[in-house]
Amino acid sequence: MKRLLSQVITASLGLWLAAWFVPGIIIRAYPNSNFFGIPLTAQWEVILVLGIVLGLLNYFLKPLLKTLALPLELLTLGLFTIVINMGLIWLLDVMFDELYAPLFLPLLYTTLIIWGLNIILDFFLTNHKN
């Protein structure tokens, strides 16, 4: 449960930071934006919903994709994980009109932001005993 919550927090915070600092990443709330009937009127609500969905994709779909791409993972010494993460953010872009992410560099920068935040949050959540 802690890992799922960590994925949601880092995805939300990473998307928010990417919308601020990465040129090309646009997150906006439309007047008719809703999520299963819940109206989304502010940008923070859209970022929260996008973070929840991306966190769920990372928690459930990413292990399956990493298993299927194991030969490529071994061949690239784990760097194919970046491509998988970029694909998940692109999938989020396809699923929601409120998120606009052009294809290569903005997706890469957003992936690196979320990856860095995930490392920082995992460092603080794990117990360090000296």
BAKE-116988 format. One line per 8 residues: number of its first residue (from 1); their letters; for each residue x negated, y negated, z negated of N, C-alpha, C. Coordinates in steps of 0.02 Angstrom, whole numbers, plus 32768, in hexadecimal, padded with zeros to 4 digits. Example, Ala and Ser with C-alpha at 12.3 -4.5 7.8 and 13.67 -1.06 7.14 Angstrom:
% residues 2
1) as) 7D6C/811C/7E7A/7D99/80E1/7E7A/7D6C/80A5/7E7A | 7D7E/8070/7E9E/7D54/8035/7E9B/7D7B/7FFE/7E76 $
% end
This chain:
% residues 130
1) mkrllsqv) 7FD7/803B/8000/8000/8000/8000/7FD5/7FC1/8000 | 7F9D/7FC4/7FDB/7F70/7F8B/7FD8/7F51/7F7E/801D | 7F44/7FB3/8042/7F27/7FAB/8085/7F58/7F8B/80B5 | 7F97/7F9E/80B2/7FCB/7F80/80DD/7FD4/7F36/80CC | 7FD6/7F26/808D/7FDC/7EE0/8079/7F9F/7EB8/808F | 7F65/7ED6/808A/7F27/7EB6/80A1/7F2A/7EA9/80EC | 7F43/7ED9/8113/7F49/7ED0/815B/7F79/7E97/816C | 7FB1/7E92/8149/7FE2/7E5E/8156/7FC5/7E19/8144 $
9) itaslglw) 7FA3/7E14/810C/7F87/7DD4/80F6/7F51/7DBD/8127 | 7F23/7DEA/813A/7EEE/7DD5/8167/7F09/7DC5/81AD | 7F3C/7DE9/81C3/7F59/7DDA/8204/7F7B/7D96/8204 | 7FA1/7D87/81D0/7FC3/7D47/81CC/7F92/7D0E/81C8 | 7F62/7D14/819B/7F30/7CE0/8193/7F04/7CD9/81D1 | 7EF3/7D11/81F1/7ECA/7D0F/822D/7EEF/7CEF/8267 | 7F2F/7CFD/826F/7F56/7CDD/82A4/7F5E/7C93/8297 | 7F66/7C80/8258/7F6C/7C39/8248/7F2A/7C15/8257 $
17) laawfvpg) 7EF1/7C32/8243/7EB1/7C13/8252/7EA3/7C12/829D | 7EB6/7C46/82C0/7EAC/7C47/8308/7ED5/7C12/832B | 7F12/7C07/8313/7F3C/7BD3/8330/7F1D/7B8D/8325 | 7EFA/7B86/82EE/7EDA/7B46/82E0/7E99/7B3C/8306 | 7E6F/7B70/830A/7E2B/7B66/8322/7E1B/7B82/8367 | 7E41/7BB2/837E/7E32/7BD1/83BF/7E5A/7BAE/83F5 | 7E38/7B8F/8426/7E5E/7B70/845C/7E81/7BA4/8486 | 7EC0/7B99/8493/7EE7/7BC8/84BC/7F19/7BF0/8494 $
25) iiiraypn) 7F0D/7BFA/8453/7F3D/7C1F/8429/7F72/7BEE/8412 | 7FAF/7BFB/8425/7FE7/7BCF/8414/801D/7BF8/83F1 | 8031/7BE1/83B5/8068/7BFF/8390/809B/7BC8/8384 | 80D7/7BD3/839C/810B/7BA0/8395/814E/7BC1/8385 | 8178/7B9B/8365/81BC/7BB2/8355/81EC/7B91/8386 | 8211/7BB9/83A9/8245/7BA0/83D6/8285/7B95/83AF | 82B3/7B6B/83CA/82F2/7B61/83A6/831C/7BA1/839F | 8313/7BD0/83CE/833A/7C0E/83CA/830F/7C49/83B1 $
33) snffgipl) 82D7/7C3B/8391/82AC/7C72/8378/82CE/7C95/833E | 82CF/7CD7/8342/82E9/7CFE/830B/82C7/7D42/830B | 82C9/7D62/82D2/82AC/7DA4/82C9/82E1/7DD0/82A9 | 8300/7DFB/82D1/8337/7E26/82BB/836E/7DFE/829A | 8380/7DC5/82B8/83B6/7D9C/829F/83A2/7D69/826C | 8365/7D6A/8254/834E/7D38/8224/8330/7CFE/824B | 834C/7CC2/8245/8332/7C8A/826D/82EE/7C74/8254 | 82C1/7C67/8283/827E/7C4E/8273/827B/7C06/828A $
41) taqwevil) 827B/7BD8/825B/827F/7B91/826C/823D/7B6D/8265 | 820E/7B88/823F/81CE/7B67/8235/8195/7B92/824F | 815E/7B72/825C/8124/7B96/8278/8109/7BC8/8245 | 810A/7BB8/8205/80F0/7BE6/81D4/8119/7C26/81D0 | 815A/7C21/81DC/8184/7C5C/81DD/8172/7C8A/8218 | 8165/7C6B/8251/8151/7C92/828C/810D/7CB3/827F | 80DF/7C8E/8261/809D/7CAB/8252/80A3/7CE4/8221 | 80CF/7CDE/81F0/80D9/7D13/81BF/80F6/7D52/81E0 $
49) vlgivlgl) 8127/7D49/820C/8145/7D83/822F/8111/7DA3/825E | 80EB/7D79/8282/80B7/7D94/82AE/8082/7DBA/8285 | 8070/7D9F/824B/8040/7DC1/8221/8059/7E03/8206 | 809A/7E05/81F4/80B7/7E44/81DC/80B7/7E78/8213 | 80CC/7E64/8250/80CE/7E94/8287/8087/7EAA/829A | 8058/7E7B/829D/8013/7E8F/82AE/7FF4/7EBB/8277 | 8004/7EAC/8238/7FEC/7ED6/8202/8008/7F1D/8206 | 8048/7F23/8218/8066/7F65/8221/8048/7F89/825D $
57) lnyflkpl) 803B/7F65/8293/801B/7F84/82CD/7FD5/7F9D/82BA | 7FB0/7F74/8294/7F6D/7F88/827F/7F6F/7FC4/8250 | 7FA2/7FC6/8227/7FA5/7FFC/81F5/7FBB/803E/8214 | 7FEC/803C/8241/8008/807A/825C/7FEC/808D/82A1 | 7FE6/805E/82CE/7FD4/806E/8313/7F88/8071/831E | 7F63/8048/82FB/7F1B/8045/8306/7EF7/8087/82F7 | 7F08/80AC/82C2/7EE6/80EC/82B8/7EF4/811E/82F1 | 7F30/811D/830C/7F40/8148/8344/7F18/8135/8382 $
65) lktlalpl) 7F13/80F4/8390/7EEC/80DD/83CA/7EA2/80EC/83C1 | 7E89/80E5/8384/7E42/80F4/8378/7E34/813F/8380 | 7E64/8168/836F/7E5C/81B1/8378/7E5C/81C2/83C2 | 7E8A/81A4/83E7/7E8C/81B1/842F/7E4F/8197/8454 | 7E33/8160/843B/7DF9/8142/845C/7DB7/8157/843B | 7DB7/818F/8418/7D7B/81A5/83F5/7D3E/81AE/8423 | 7D46/81CA/845F/7D0B/81D0/848B/7CEE/818B/849D | 7D19/815B/84AA/7D00/8118/84B9/7CE1/80F7/847C $
73) elltlglf) 7CFD/8105/8441/7CE1/80EC/8403/7C9A/8106/83F9 | 7C91/8146/8405/7C4F/8164/83FE/7C1E/8149/8432 | 7C36/8141/846F/7C0B/812A/84A6/7BF4/80E2/849B | 7C20/80B8/8480/7C0F/8072/8475/7BF9/8063/842E | 7BEE/8096/8407/7BD8/8090/83C1/7C08/8065/8397 | 7C49/806D/83A3/7C7C/804C/837C/7C92/8009/8395 | 7C73/7FEF/83C9/7C87/7FAD/83E2/7CC9/7FAE/8408 | 7CE2/7FE9/841A/7D22/7FEE/843C/7D5B/7FDB/840D $
81) tivinmgl) 7D4E/7FDA/83CC/7D80/7FC5/839C/7D96/7F7D/83A9 | 7D67/7F53/83C0/7D78/7F0E/83D0/7DAB/7F0D/8409 | 7DA2/7F38/843B/7DD1/7F3C/8473/7E15/7F53/845B | 7E17/7F83/842D/7E56/7F9B/8411/7E79/7F63/83EB | 7E54/7F3D/83C3/7E71/7F05/839D/7E8A/7ECF/83CC | 7E65/7EC1/8402/7E7C/7E90/8433/7EBC/7EA8/8454 | 7EC0/7EE9/8461/7EFC/7F05/847F/7F39/7EFF/8452 | 7F2E/7F06/8411/7F66/7EFF/83E2/7F7F/7EB7/83DE $
89) iwlldvmf) 7F51/7E87/83E1/7F65/7E41/83E1/7F88/7E30/8423 | 7F70/7E4C/8459/7F91/7E42/849A/7FD7/7E60/8499 | 7FDF/7E9B/847A/8021/7EBA/8473/804F/7E8D/844A | 8035/7E6D/8417/805C/7E3E/83EF/8071/7E02/841A | 8044/7DEC/8446/8054/7DB5/8474/808B/7DC9/84A4 | 808B/7E07/84BB/80BF/7E1F/84E9/8101/7E26/84C4 | 8100/7E3B/8485/813D/7E46/845F/8161/7E06/844B | 813C/7DD1/843E/8158/7D93/8424/8148/7D59/8453 $
97) delyaplf) 817B/7D33/8465/8172/7CF7/848E/8153/7CBE/8467 | 8159/7CC0/8425/813E/7C8A/83FB/80F2/7C88/83FA | 80D1/7CBE/840D/8088/7CC1/840E/8071/7CC1/8456 | 8041/7C94/8465/8022/7C93/84A7/7FD7/7C9B/849D | 7FBB/7CD0/84B9/7F73/7CDD/84B4/7F59/7CEF/84F9 | 7F32/7CC3/8519/7F14/7CD5/855A/7EE7/7D11/8552 | 7ED6/7D30/858B/7EBB/7D73/8588/7E79/7D7D/8564 | 7E41/7D65/857B/7E04/7D82/855F/7DE7/7D5C/8522 $
105) lpllyttl) 7DCB/7D21/852B/7DA7/7D01/84F4/7DD2/7CEE/84B9 | 7E0D/7CD0/84C2/7E36/7CC3/8487/7E4A/7D02/8460 | 7E57/7D38/8484/7E66/7D78/8461/7E29/7D91/843B | 7DEE/7D8A/8459/7DB1/7DA0/8438/7DA4/7D77/83F9 | 7DAB/7D35/83FE/7D9F/7D0A/83C3/7DD2/7D18/838C | 7E11/7D22/839F/7E44/7D32/836E/7E35/7D75/834C | 7E20/7DA6/8373/7E0D/7DE7/8358/7DD3/7DE0/8326 | 7DA1/7DB8/8338/7D68/7DB0/830B/7D7B/7D8B/82CB $
113) iiwglnii) 7DA8/7D5B/82D0/7DC0/7D38/8294/7DE4/7D68/8265 | 7E11/7D90/8281/7E37/7DC0/8257/7E08/7DF5/823B | 7DD7/7E0B/8262/7DA7/7E3C/824A/7D7D/7E20/8210 | 7D66/7DE1/8217/7D40/7DC3/81E1/7D68/7DBA/81A2 | 7DA6/7DA4/81A9/7DD1/7D9D/816F/7DE0/7DE0/814E | 7DE6/7E14/8176/7DF2/7E57/815B/7DB5/7E6F/8132 | 7D7A/7E61/814A/7D3E/7E73/8125/7D3A/7E4D/80E3 | 7D49/7E0C/80E5/7D46/7DE4/80A8/7D7B/7DFB/8075 $
121) ldffltnh) 7DB8/7E08/808C/7DEC/7E1E/805E/7DDE/7E64/8043 | 7DC4/7E91/806C/7DB1/7ED3/8054/7D7A/7ECF/801F | 7D4C/7E9F/8027/7D16/7E97/7FF6/7D33/7E83/7FB3 | 7D65/7E57/7FB2/7D81/7E41/7F73/7DB2/7E73/7F55 | 7DD1/7E9D/7F7F/7E02/7ECD/7F65/7DE2/7F0D/7F4A | 7DA7/7F1F/7F63/7D88/7F5C/7F4B/7D65/7F4E/7F09 | 7D61/7F81/7EE1/7D40/7F7C/7EA0/7CF5/7F84/7EA9 | 7CD0/7F52/7E93/7C87/7F55/7E96/7C6C/7F5F/7E50 $
129) kn) 7C4E/7F99/7E45/7C32/7FA8/7E04/7BE6/7FAE/7E0C | 7BC4/7F86/7DE6/7B7A/7F85/7DE9/7B5D/7FB1/7DB4 $
% end
